[in-house]
Amino acid sequence: MNTATSVPVACQQILPTRSINSLSEDVESGLLLEPRTMPPKYFYDERGSLLFDQICDAPEYYPTRTEAALLREIASEVIAAEKPECIVELGSGTSRKTRYLLDACTEQAWYPVYSPVDVCDEILVSSSESLQADYEWLDVRPLVGDYTAGLGNLPRHKGRNLVVFLGGTIGNFAESDARDFLAELRATMSPGDSLLIGADRVKQPDVLHAAYNDDAGITAAFNLNLLHVLNRELGADFDVESFEHYAHFNPLESRIEMHLISMCGQQVRLNALDQVIEFQEGDHILTEISRKFTRAQLERLLREAGFTIANHYESAGTKFSLVLAHPV
């Protein structure tokens, strides 16, 4: 058992295993072309990460509380079955739901290392310090980096690893990208390792619409935060007030699509790139997709990526799934 409360938290940088676009390159290949798109990872600076945490508490946003309730139910069973010596969480954010797994570890006197992985070192440090204060046994080893840049340099414990991928984040990948990502993850895993993945399920469009258009406007602020990031990082002059958040359910693709809509004709200068973007009234930027799965689609995705299903846990009303899987 570790007593880690006095150990200062420092993030270890994860080096990419393949070349990935910089912000400037993503702007050039997405924002400067039509249809305009930007990867959702740029939401998550410190402000964006805190806004997303607020979204999770919005009454309309069912995914977080539904997944959290399901995880609370199954955490003891998962820890008892897998006995991980290290829990690696991809896209950990503030690690709020992970506490159910850590509570189960405490109850079973089982003390794994915890390695949260995220792109924002400020959030990683603050959440890690909070966890170490609340779990005296916990050794937190935060890893900062973009896990979509390749998982080959992800440090792993020599013993059993439980990789945790919560929040329905797999839905942010297009179908082929999701399969490729999971196959790459599978290739880094050893016999005895396991994956616990969360995925949102297909449901009534009005429920989905409300979840991404909360009355308090938190999701709108989160989406618009992308423009603040571009203004800060690229010396852009987006007038944030002249754009509106728009999210809708695309039934043909079974996914939520989030957009930023230009409410007037305008020019935006990107000083760092010496570029000007012309927006007409109604022009939009696709900023995120969130795919919704049937049970069969989710299990097929995991099998095609090289996993076998150990257990498929479903919330009441099949609103959300948590799947425990093992590498084949």
HUGI-V829742 format. One record per residue. N is the residue number from 0. SS is DSSP state (A for helix, B for strand, O for the rest). PHI is phi as a letter, one per 40 degrees, with the letter a starting at -180 (* if undefined). D_LAST is the distance of its C-alpha to the last C-alpha in Angstrom with 1 decimal. Layout:
n ss phi d_last
N SS PHI D_LAST
N SS PHI D_LAST
//
This chain:
n ss phi d_last
0 O * 31.4
1 O c 32.3
2 O b 35.5
3 O b 34.9
4 O c 37.6
5 O c 39.9
6 O c 37.4
7 O c 38.0
8 O c 35.1
9 O b 34.3
10 O c 31.6
11 B c 29.7
12 B c 29.4
13 O c 26.0
14 O c 26.8
15 O c 25.3
16 O c 23.2
17 O a 24.8
18 O c 28.1
19 O b 28.5
20 O c 31.6
21 O c 34.2
22 A d 36.0
23 A c 38.8
24 A c 36.5
25 A c 34.8
26 A c 38.3
27 A c 39.4
28 A c 36.6
29 A b 36.4
30 A c 39.6
31 O c 42.1
32 O b 40.8
33 O b 40.8
34 O c 39.0
35 B c 38.8
36 B a 35.6
37 O a 34.4
38 O c 31.0
39 A c 30.8
40 A c 29.9
41 A c 33.6
42 A c 34.4
43 O c 33.2
44 O c 36.0
45 A c 37.5
46 A c 39.6
47 A c 36.8
48 A c 34.4
49 A c 37.2
50 A c 37.9
51 A c 34.4
52 A c 34.6
53 A c 37.8
54 A d 36.2
55 O c 33.8
56 O c 36.9
57 O c 38.6
58 O c 39.3
59 O c 38.0
60 O c 34.6
61 A c 32.6
62 A d 29.0
63 A c 29.4
64 A c 31.2
65 A c 29.0
66 A c 25.8
67 A c 27.7
68 A c 28.9
69 A c 25.5
70 A c 24.0
71 A c 27.1
72 A c 26.4
73 A b 22.8
74 A d 22.9
75 A c 23.9
76 A c 21.3
77 A c 18.5
78 A c 20.1
79 A c 20.8
80 A c 17.2
81 A c 15.5
82 O f 18.5
83 O c 17.7
84 O c 19.9
85 B a 19.8
86 B b 19.5
87 B b 19.1
88 B b 20.5
89 B c 20.5
90 O g 23.9
91 O c 25.3
92 O f 28.9
93 O c 31.0
94 O f 28.1
95 O c 30.1
96 O c 27.3
97 A c 25.4
98 A d 28.3
99 A c 27.1
100 A c 24.1
101 A c 26.6
102 A c 29.0
103 A c 26.5
104 A c 26.0
105 A c 29.7
106 A c 30.2
107 O c 27.7
108 O f 29.2
109 O b 25.8
110 O b 26.4
111 O c 23.5
112 B c 24.4
113 B b 24.2
114 B b 23.6
115 B c 24.6
116 B b 24.2
117 B a 26.8
118 O c 29.4
119 O b 32.5
120 A c 33.5
121 A c 36.3
122 A c 34.1
123 A c 31.6
124 A c 34.5
125 A c 36.3
126 A c 33.3
127 A c 32.2
128 A c 35.8
129 A c 36.0
130 A c 32.8
131 A c 34.2
132 A c 37.5
133 A c 36.0
134 O b 33.5
135 O c 35.4
136 O c 32.5
137 O c 30.2
138 B b 29.5
139 B c 28.7
140 O b 27.7
141 O c 27.9
142 B b 26.5
143 B b 28.4
144 O i 27.1
145 O c 25.6
146 A c 21.8
147 A c 22.0
148 A c 23.5
149 O h 20.3
150 O b 18.1
151 O c 18.3
152 O c 21.3
153 O c 20.0
154 O c 21.0
155 O b 18.4
156 O c 19.3
157 O c 18.6
158 O c 17.5
159 O c 15.0
160 B b 14.9
161 B b 14.9
162 B c 15.0
163 B b 17.4
164 B b 18.2
165 O b 21.1
166 O g 24.1
167 O g 22.6
168 A c 22.5
169 A d 19.7
170 A c 22.6
171 A c 24.6
172 O c 22.5
173 O c 23.3
174 A d 20.7
175 A c 19.8
176 A c 20.0
177 A c 17.7
178 A c 14.9
179 A c 15.7
180 A c 15.8
181 A c 12.5
182 A c 10.9
183 A c 13.1
184 A c 12.1
185 A d 8.4
186 A c 10.0
187 A c 12.1
188 O c 9.8
189 O b 9.5
190 O d 8.2
191 O g 10.2
192 O c 10.3
193 B a 10.3
194 B b 11.6
195 B b 14.8
196 B b 16.0
197 B b 19.3
198 B a 20.6
199 B c 24.0
200 B b 24.8
201 O c 27.3
202 O a 30.7
203 O c 34.5
204 A d 35.5
205 A c 38.4
206 A c 36.0
207 A c 33.9
208 A d 37.1
209 A c 38.6
210 A c 35.5
211 O b 35.9
212 O b 39.7
213 O c 40.8
214 O c 44.5
215 O c 44.8
216 O g 43.6
217 A c 41.0
218 A c 38.4
219 A c 41.1
220 A c 41.9
221 A c 38.2
222 A c 38.1
223 A c 41.5
224 A d 40.4
225 A d 38.9
226 A c 42.5
227 A c 43.5
228 A c 40.8
229 A c 42.0
230 A c 45.6
231 A c 44.9
232 A c 42.6
233 A b 44.2
234 O g 47.8
235 B c 47.5
236 O b 50.1
237 O d 48.2
238 O c 50.5
239 A d 47.9
240 A c 50.4
241 A c 50.6
242 B b 46.9
243 B b 45.5
244 B c 42.0
245 B a 40.8
246 B b 37.6
247 B a 37.0
248 B c 34.4
249 B c 33.7
250 O c 32.8
251 O c 32.0
252 O b 29.2
253 O f 28.5
254 B a 28.9
255 B c 31.5
256 B b 33.2
257 B b 35.3
258 B b 38.2
259 B b 41.2
260 B b 44.3
261 B c 47.4
262 O c 50.4
263 O a 53.0
264 O c 53.6
265 B a 53.1
266 B b 52.3
267 B b 49.9
268 B c 50.3
269 B b 47.4
270 A c 49.6
271 A c 46.9
272 A b 46.0
273 O f 49.6
274 B b 48.5
275 B b 49.9
276 B b 48.0
277 B c 50.0
278 B b 49.1
279 O c 50.9
280 O d 51.2
281 O g 48.0
282 O c 45.8
283 B b 42.3
284 B b 39.4
285 B c 35.9
286 B b 34.4
287 B a 31.2
288 B b 29.1
289 B a 27.3
290 B c 25.2
291 O b 25.1
292 B b 22.4
293 O c 22.4
294 A d 19.8
295 A c 18.6
296 A c 18.6
297 A c 16.5
298 A c 13.8
299 A c 13.8
300 A d 13.7
301 A c 10.5
302 A c 8.8
303 A c 10.6
304 O c 9.4
305 O h 5.7
306 B b 5.2
307 B b 6.0
308 B c 9.6
309 B c 11.0
310 B a 14.4
311 B b 16.4
312 B c 19.8
313 B b 22.7
314 O c 26.1
315 A d 29.3
316 A g 30.1
317 A f 26.5
318 O c 27.6
319 B a 24.4
320 B b 20.8
321 B b 18.6
322 B b 15.0
323 B c 12.9
324 B b 9.2
325 B b 6.3
326 B c 3.8
327 O c 0.0
//
